[in-house]
């Protein structure tokens, strides 16, 4: 039997499990992971080390989007029964996805047939730029960015290679997405000994008159500041982002999960990019960030909505990342349009 002195505080248990105290409190409220002891006066929770495996299992099942009722079945069964339950759930997910794919194909065809013809604008907006590009506490700088009147882009490399992000942006600037894939992905798929698991994200904005044409792969972000409000124009291509949007995972669970940065789309052959077209107005502000920024700054909106100039905004964002410990490479580009 575990004695009180052998129990772990909620903070220690959260760190050992790769979670947050808030996520553990959620699992308690949902009945998925009860603490071993709760102080009757303070309500402070304590956990046994033996509960760590269950905590990690709950977090992983939440990550793949399993409904709470099914998670309970997995937790209550034997390991063989749990494996069967997880396998059965995923077979159903794949079947549901195939059905939804057919529905989406029909819907997109219908919407495209009803879409009005696009007009080409001849009004060109003037862009003023600010940027910050820092290595953070990483040993290497794998972020890259471009900021020109025609193209604003960020890329975040990963793995063993440091040059892929910069190469992707250079190739995109001359040959678009096809050029970037042709230049960078060839190395990734060639099985080179020095790049077994390397790659890069790419988030690019082509400025054309008063139109922004966004090409997006990965977890970089494009933000639009307009009329005192902030809107994210891209969707993160990560496992956790899709589950957060579906309401199946809380932002706090995602923030600390060991697989929080697991990409499901990046710059690889055959991957379909998100293409977004946005009409721009004088007074708009576009902001591009790599995940080293938005993964660590909770009050980003406050910093982006100021009336300061673009370089002052970029510097303030960088300072906030530094204050948060800057654990990753981080890049922000601010574009004010007039």
JOLIN-V492709 format. One record per pair of residues at least 24 apart in sequence whose C-alpha atoms are under 10 Angstrom apart, sorted by the first residue. I is the first residue (numbers start at 1). J is the second residue. D is the distance in Angstrom with one decimal. If there is no record, write none. Layout:
# JOLIN-V492709
I,J,D  I,J,D
This chain:
# JOLIN-V492709
2,36,9.0  2,47,9.8  2,48,7.1  2,49,9.2  2,50,9.3  3,48,9.0  4,36,9.2  4,37,8.1  4,46,8.5  4,47,9.3  4,48,8.9  5,48,9.9  6,46,9.7  6,47,8.9  6,48,7.1  6,49,8.1  7,35,9.8  7,36,7.9  7,37,8.3  7,45,9.7  7,46,5.9  7,47,5.4  7,48,4.9  7,49,6.9  7,50,9.6  8,35,9.9  8,36,9.4  8,37,9.8  8,45,8.8  8,46,5.5  8,47,5.1  8,48,6.0  8,49,6.9  9,35,9.9  9,37,9.9  9,44,8.2  9,45,6.7  9,46,4.9  9,47,6.5  9,48,9.0  10,35,8.7  10,44,7.8  10,45,5.8  10,46,5.6  10,47,6.7  10,48,9.9  11,45,9.4  11,46,9.0  11,47,9.9  12,46,9.3  12,47,9.1  12,49,10.0  13,45,10.0  13,46,8.1  13,47,6.7  13,48,8.2  13,49,7.5  13,51,8.9  13,52,7.4  13,55,9.3  14,47,9.5  14,52,8.9  14,55,8.9  14,56,10.0  14,256,9.2  15,256,9.0  16,49,8.9  16,52,7.4  16,55,9.8  16,56,9.5  17,49,9.6  17,51,9.2  17,52,5.8  17,53,7.9  17,54,9.3  17,55,6.5  17,56,5.9  17,57,9.7  17,59,9.0  17,256,9.6  17,257,9.0  17,258,9.1  18,52,9.6  18,55,9.1  18,56,7.6  18,59,9.0  18,253,9.6  18,255,9.9  18,256,6.2  18,257,5.9  18,258,6.2  18,259,9.7  19,55,8.5  19,56,8.3  19,59,7.9  19,252,8.6  19,253,6.7  19,254,8.6  19,255,8.2  19,256,5.0  19,257,5.8  19,258,8.1  20,252,7.2  20,253,6.9  20,254,9.4  20,255,8.2  20,256,6.1  20,257,8.5  21,45,9.5  21,252,9.2  21,253,9.4  21,256,9.9  22,250,9.8  22,252,6.9  22,253,7.8  23,55,9.9  23,59,8.8  23,249,9.8  23,250,8.1  23,251,9.3  23,252,6.3  23,253,5.3  23,254,9.1  23,255,9.7  23,256,8.8  23,257,9.8  24,55,8.1  24,58,10.0  24,59,9.5  24,253,8.7  26,250,9.2  26,252,9.8  26,253,9.0  27,55,8.6  27,58,8.2  27,59,9.1  30,68,8.1  30,72,9.9  31,68,9.4  31,72,8.6  32,58,7.3  32,68,8.2  32,69,9.8  32,71,7.9  32,72,6.8  32,75,8.1  33,58,8.0  33,72,9.9  33,75,9.6  56,257,9.2  56,258,9.5  59,249,9.4  59,253,7.7  59,254,9.2  59,257,7.4  59,258,9.3  59,259,9.9  60,257,8.5  60,258,9.1  60,259,8.6  61,86,8.4  62,240,9.3  62,243,8.6  62,248,7.1  62,249,6.4  62,250,9.4  62,253,8.8  62,254,9.7  63,239,7.3  63,240,6.3  63,241,9.8  63,242,9.7  63,243,7.2  63,244,9.4  63,248,8.2  63,249,6.9  63,250,9.9  63,253,8.8  63,254,8.1  63,257,8.4  63,259,8.3  63,260,8.9  64,89,9.9  64,90,8.9  64,93,9.9  64,239,7.7  64,240,8.3  64,242,9.8  64,243,7.8  64,248,9.0  64,249,9.3  65,89,9.8  65,90,9.8  65,93,9.4  65,239,9.4  65,240,9.0  65,242,9.2  65,243,6.3  65,244,9.4  65,246,8.9  65,247,9.3  65,248,5.8  65,249,7.4  66,90,8.8  66,93,9.4  66,243,9.9  66,248,8.0  66,249,9.8  67,248,7.7  68,248,9.2  120,208,9.3  120,209,8.5  120,210,9.3  120,211,8.9  121,208,8.3  121,209,6.0  121,210,6.6  121,211,7.7  121,279,9.5  122,208,8.7  122,209,5.7  122,210,7.7  122,211,9.8  123,208,8.9  123,209,5.2  123,210,5.9  123,211,9.2  124,207,8.8  124,208,7.3  124,209,4.0  124,210,5.5  124,211,8.7  124,280,9.9  124,282,9.8  124,337,9.7  124,338,9.1  125,149,9.3  125,207,8.8  125,208,8.7  125,209,6.2  125,210,5.8  125,211,9.0  125,280,8.3  125,281,7.9  125,282,6.9  125,283,9.6  125,284,9.9  125,336,9.6  125,337,6.0  125,338,5.6  126,209,9.3  126,210,9.3  126,282,8.5  126,335,9.6  126,336,8.1  126,337,5.5  126,338,5.1  127,207,9.2  127,282,9.7  127,284,9.9  127,285,9.2  127,286,9.8  127,334,9.7  127,335,6.1  127,336,5.6  127,337,4.7  127,338,6.6  128,285,9.5  128,309,8.7  128,310,7.1  128,311,9.0  128,334,8.1  128,335,5.6  128,336,5.1  128,337,6.5  128,338,8.3  129,285,9.9  129,286,9.7  129,287,9.8  129,309,8.7  129,310,5.8  129,311,6.8  129,314,9.3  129,333,7.1  129,334,5.6  129,335,4.7  129,336,6.5  129,337,9.0  130,287,9.5  130,309,7.9  130,310,4.5  130,311,3.8  130,312,7.4  130,313,7.4  130,314,5.8  130,315,8.3  130,332,8.3  130,333,5.8  130,334,5.0  130,335,6.6  130,336,8.6  131,287,9.5  131,288,9.4  131,289,9.8  131,310,7.6  131,311,6.0  131,312,8.9  131,313,8.5  131,314,5.2  131,315,7.4  131,317,9.6  131,318,9.1  131,331,7.4  131,332,5.5  131,333,4.3  131,334,6.0  131,335,8.8  132,289,9.7  132,311,8.1  132,312,9.9  132,313,9.5  132,314,5.7  132,315,6.4  132,316,9.4  132,317,8.3  132,318,6.4  132,319,9.7  132,330,7.9  132,331,5.6  132,332,5.4  132,333,6.7  132,334,9.0  133,289,10.0  133,290,9.8  133,314,9.3  133,315,9.8  133,318,8.2  133,329,7.8  133,330,6.0  133,331,4.4  133,332,6.7  133,333,8.5  134,292,9.6  134,318,8.0  134,321,9.9  134,322,9.6  134,326,9.0  134,328,8.8  134,329,5.9  134,330,5.5  134,331,6.4  134,332,9.3  135,292,9.6  135,326,8.5  135,327,9.0  135,328,7.0  135,329,4.4  135,330,6.5  135,331,8.7  136,292,8.6  136,318,9.9  136,321,8.7  136,322,7.6  136,325,8.2  136,326,5.0  136,327,5.8  136,328,5.2  136,329,4.9  136,330,6.7  136,331,9.9  137,322,9.5  137,325,8.0  137,326,6.1  137,327,5.0  137,328,5.9  137,329,7.3  137,330,9.9  138,326,8.8  138,327,6.7  138,328,5.7  138,329,6.4  138,330,10.0  139,328,9.4  139,329,9.3  140,328,9.6  140,329,8.1  141,165,9.9  141,328,9.0  141,329,6.2  141,330,8.9  142,166,8.2  142,200,8.7  142,328,9.6  142,329,6.9  142,330,9.3  143,200,8.9  143,201,9.4  143,290,7.7  143,291,9.9  143,292,9.2  143,328,9.6  143,329,6.3  143,330,7.0  143,331,6.9  144,168,9.0  144,169,7.6  144,170,9.9  144,200,9.9  144,202,9.5  144,290,9.3  144,329,9.6  144,330,9.3  144,331,7.6  145,169,7.2  145,170,9.5  145,202,9.6  145,203,9.5  145,204,9.3  145,288,9.4  145,289,9.7  145,290,9.5  145,331,7.5  145,332,8.6  145,333,8.0  146,170,8.4  146,173,8.9  146,204,8.8  146,205,9.9  146,333,8.6  147,204,10.0  147,205,9.6  147,333,7.4  147,334,9.1  147,335,8.6  148,206,9.5  148,207,9.1  148,335,9.8  149,206,8.8  149,207,6.9  149,208,9.1  149,335,9.5  150,205,8.3  150,206,5.8  150,207,4.9  150,208,6.9  150,209,9.2  150,212,9.7  151,204,7.1  151,205,5.8  151,206,4.7  151,207,6.0  151,208,9.0  151,212,9.5  151,213,9.6  151,214,9.9  152,203,8.6  152,204,5.9  152,205,5.1  152,206,6.5  152,207,7.8  152,212,9.9  152,214,9.5  152,286,9.5  152,287,9.4  152,288,8.1  152,333,7.9  152,334,9.3  152,335,8.5  153,202,7.4  153,203,5.6  153,204,4.0  153,205,5.9  153,206,8.3  153,214,9.2  153,215,9.2  153,216,9.6  153,220,9.4  153,221,9.9  153,222,9.3  153,287,10.0  153,288,7.2  153,289,9.2  153,290,10.0  153,332,9.8  153,333,8.2  154,201,8.2  154,202,6.2  154,203,5.5  154,204,6.4  154,205,9.1  154,216,9.8  154,220,7.1  154,221,8.7  154,222,9.5  154,288,6.9  154,289,7.1  154,290,6.8  154,331,7.5  154,332,8.2  154,333,8.1  155,200,6.4  155,201,5.2  155,202,4.5  155,203,6.2  155,204,8.3  155,216,9.8  155,217,9.2  155,218,8.8  155,219,9.2  155,220,7.1  155,267,9.8  155,288,10.0  155,289,9.1  155,290,7.1  155,291,9.9  155,331,8.9  156,199,8.5  156,200,5.4  156,201,5.2  156,202,7.0  156,203,9.1  156,218,8.6  156,219,8.5  156,220,7.5  156,266,9.8  156,289,9.8  156,290,6.6  156,291,8.1  156,292,9.0  156,329,8.4  156,330,8.8  156,331,8.9  157,198,7.3  157,199,5.7  157,200,4.0  157,201,6.4  157,202,8.9  157,266,9.8  157,267,9.9  157,329,9.7  158,197,7.9  158,198,5.4  158,199,5.4  158,200,5.9  158,201,8.4  159,194,9.7  159,195,7.2  159,196,7.9  159,197,5.3  159,198,4.0  159,199,6.5  159,200,8.7  160,193,9.9  160,194,6.7  160,195,5.5  160,196,7.5  160,197,6.8  160,198,5.5  160,199,8.6  161,188,9.7  161,194,7.5  161,195,6.1  161,196,9.2  161,197,8.6  161,198,5.8  161,199,7.7  161,200,9.4  162,195,9.9  162,198,8.7  162,199,9.4  162,200,9.6  163,198,9.9  163,199,9.6  163,200,9.4  164,188,9.3  164,198,8.0  164,199,6.6  164,200,6.2  164,201,9.3  164,267,9.9  165,199,7.9  165,200,5.5  165,201,7.3  165,202,7.6  165,267,9.7  166,200,9.3  166,202,10.0  167,200,9.7  168,199,9.7  168,200,7.8  168,201,8.7  168,202,7.5  168,267,8.4  169,201,10.0  169,202,7.5  169,203,9.1  169,204,8.2  172,202,9.2  172,204,8.5  173,204,9.3  173,206,9.2  176,204,9.6  176,206,9.8  176,215,9.2  177,202,9.2  177,204,9.4  177,215,7.8  177,216,9.6  177,267,8.8  177,273,8.5  178,269,9.2  180,267,7.9  180,268,9.4  181,267,6.3  181,268,6.3  181,269,6.3  181,270,9.0  181,271,9.4  182,267,9.9  182,268,9.1  182,269,8.0  184,267,7.9  184,268,8.1  184,269,9.5  185,266,10.0  185,267,6.9  185,268,5.4  185,269,6.3  186,268,8.7  186,269,8.4  188,267,9.6  188,268,7.8  188,269,9.4  189,268,8.4  189,269,8.5  199,266,7.3  199,267,6.9  199,268,7.8  200,265,9.8  200,266,6.2  200,267,5.9  200,268,8.6  201,237,9.5  201,263,9.0  201,265,8.1  201,266,5.0  201,267,5.8  201,268,9.3  201,290,9.1  202,266,7.3  202,267,6.7  202,273,9.3  202,290,9.5  203,234,8.8  203,266,10.0  203,273,9.5  203,274,9.4  203,288,8.0  203,289,9.0  203,290,8.8  204,275,9.8  204,288,8.7  205,275,9.9  205,276,9.2  205,277,9.3  205,278,10.0  205,286,9.3  205,288,8.9  206,277,9.6  207,278,9.9  207,280,9.3  208,279,9.8  208,280,9.8  209,279,9.3  209,280,8.7  210,278,8.7  210,279,6.1  210,280,5.0  210,281,6.8  210,282,8.6  210,337,9.3  210,338,10.0  211,277,7.0  211,278,5.8  211,279,4.7  211,280,5.4  211,281,8.7  212,276,8.1  212,277,5.7  212,278,5.1  212,279,6.4  212,280,6.8  212,286,9.4  213,275,7.1  213,276,5.9  213,277,4.6  213,278,6.6  213,279,8.9  214,273,9.5  214,274,7.7  214,275,5.5  214,276,4.9  214,277,6.2  214,278,8.0  215,272,9.9  215,273,6.3  215,274,5.8  215,275,4.9  215,276,6.7  215,277,9.1  216,265,9.5  216,266,8.8  216,267,9.3  216,272,9.2  216,273,5.5  216,274,5.1  216,275,6.6  216,276,8.3  217,263,9.4  217,264,9.3  217,265,5.9  217,266,5.1  217,267,6.4  217,268,9.4  217,271,8.5  217,272,8.0  217,273,5.4  217,274,6.7  217,275,9.4  218,261,9.8  218,262,9.7  218,263,6.4  218,264,7.5  218,265,5.5  218,266,5.0  218,267,7.8  218,273,8.9  218,274,9.6  218,290,9.6  218,291,9.5  219,261,8.3  219,262,9.5  219,263,7.4  219,264,9.5  219,265,8.7  219,266,8.6  219,289,9.1  219,290,7.0  219,291,6.2  219,292,9.9  219,294,9.7  219,295,9.8  220,288,7.3  220,289,5.8  220,290,4.5  220,291,5.8  220,292,9.0  220,293,9.3  220,294,8.8  220,331,9.6  220,332,9.9  221,287,8.0  221,288,5.6  221,289,5.3  221,290,6.5  221,291,7.7  221,293,9.7  221,294,8.3  221,332,9.7  222,286,6.9  222,287,5.7  222,288,4.6  222,289,6.7  222,290,9.2  222,332,10.0  222,333,9.5  222,334,9.9  223,285,8.1  223,286,5.6  223,287,5.0  223,288,6.3  223,289,8.3  223,301,9.7  223,304,9.1  223,334,9.4  224,278,9.6  224,280,9.4  224,284,7.0  224,285,5.8  224,286,4.9  224,287,6.5  224,288,9.1  224,304,9.4  224,305,9.9  224,335,9.7  225,283,8.7  225,284,5.9  225,285,4.9  225,286,6.4  225,287,7.9  225,301,9.1  225,304,7.4  225,305,6.7  225,306,9.8  225,336,9.3  226,280,9.4  226,281,8.6  226,282,9.5  226,283,7.2  226,284,5.2  226,285,6.7  226,286,9.0  226,305,8.8  227,283,8.2  227,284,7.9  227,285,9.8  227,305,9.4  228,284,9.7  228,304,9.8  228,305,6.5  228,306,8.7  228,307,9.7  229,301,8.5  229,304,9.5  229,305,7.2  230,285,9.4  230,286,9.7  230,300,9.7  230,301,6.6  230,302,9.4  230,304,7.9  230,305,7.2  231,286,9.8  231,301,9.2  232,286,9.9  232,287,9.4  232,288,9.9  233,276,7.9  233,277,9.5  233,278,8.7  233,286,9.6  233,287,10.0  234,274,8.1  234,275,9.2  234,276,8.0  235,274,8.6  236,261,9.9  236,263,8.5  236,264,9.2  236,265,9.0  236,291,9.4  237,261,9.4  237,262,8.7  237,263,5.8  237,264,5.6  237,265,5.5  237,266,7.8  237,273,9.9  237,274,9.6  238,262,5.6  238,263,4.4  238,264,5.3  238,265,7.3  238,266,9.6  239,263,6.5  239,264,6.3  239,265,9.5  240,264,9.8  255,295,7.5  255,296,8.8  260,295,9.6  261,291,8.8  261,295,9.4  280,337,8.3  280,338,9.7  281,337,7.4  281,338,7.6  282,336,8.6  282,337,5.5  282,338,4.3  283,336,6.9  283,337,5.5  283,338,5.5  284,335,8.4  284,336,6.2  284,337,5.5  284,338,7.5  285,310,8.6  285,334,7.1  285,335,5.5  285,336,4.5  285,337,6.1  285,338,9.2  286,310,9.7  286,333,8.2  286,334,6.0  286,335,5.0  286,336,6.5  286,337,8.0  287,313,9.8  287,314,9.0  287,332,7.0  287,333,5.6  287,334,4.5  287,335,6.2  287,336,8.7  288,331,8.0  288,332,5.6  288,333,5.1  288,334,6.6  288,335,8.5  289,314,10.0  289,317,9.8  289,330,7.6  289,331,5.7  289,332,4.5  289,333,6.6  289,334,8.9  290,328,9.7  290,329,8.2  290,330,6.0  290,331,5.5  290,332,6.8  290,333,9.4  291,328,8.4  291,329,8.5  291,330,7.0  291,331,8.3  291,332,9.7  292,318,10.0  292,321,7.9  292,326,7.4  292,327,7.5  292,328,5.1  292,329,5.6  292,330,4.4  292,331,7.1  292,332,9.3  293,317,7.7  293,318,7.7  293,320,8.6  293,321,6.2  293,322,9.6  293,324,9.7  293,326,8.3  293,327,9.8  293,328,8.3  293,329,8.3  293,330,5.4  293,331,6.8  293,332,7.3  294,321,8.6  294,330,9.0  294,331,9.9  294,332,9.5  295,321,9.3  295,328,9.4  295,330,9.8  296,320,8.6  296,321,6.4  296,322,9.4  296,323,9.5  296,324,6.4  296,325,8.4  296,326,7.7  296,327,8.5  296,328,9.2  296,330,9.9  297,321,6.1  297,322,9.6  297,323,9.1  297,324,7.0  297,326,9.7  298,324,9.5  304,334,8.7  309,334,9.0  309,335,9.4  309,336,8.0  310,334,5.3  310,335,6.4  310,336,6.4  311,335,9.1  311,336,9.9
